[in-house]
Amino acid sequence: MARGWESKSVEDQISAREAEAQNSKKKMITPQQRELQAKRTGLLLMRTRTLSAIQSARNETYRKQQEQALAHLDAQLAELEKGRT
């Protein structure tokens, strides 16, 4: 009886590993997708920093420069999203 129970446990472990392997195959992304994700993440970080700079800017010229940079970053993000679909 103990052997039967033990083999069931082994079967369960094997099936769990197979299911995990199938799930990991679905989650794998291509190097190109990984590169696009990294680029998007970088742009979002720069956008956050630029927004912070705009909010704390005291010099009007600097603020305008940061607003232009923000518009450029938004355009780049839009291009990434357009290419993604």
Secondary structure, DSSP 8 states (H G I E B T S, - for coil): -HHHHHHHHHHHHHHHHHHHHHHHHHH---HHHHHHHHHHHHHHHHHHHHHHHHHH--SHHHHHHHHHHHHHHHHHHHHHHHHH-
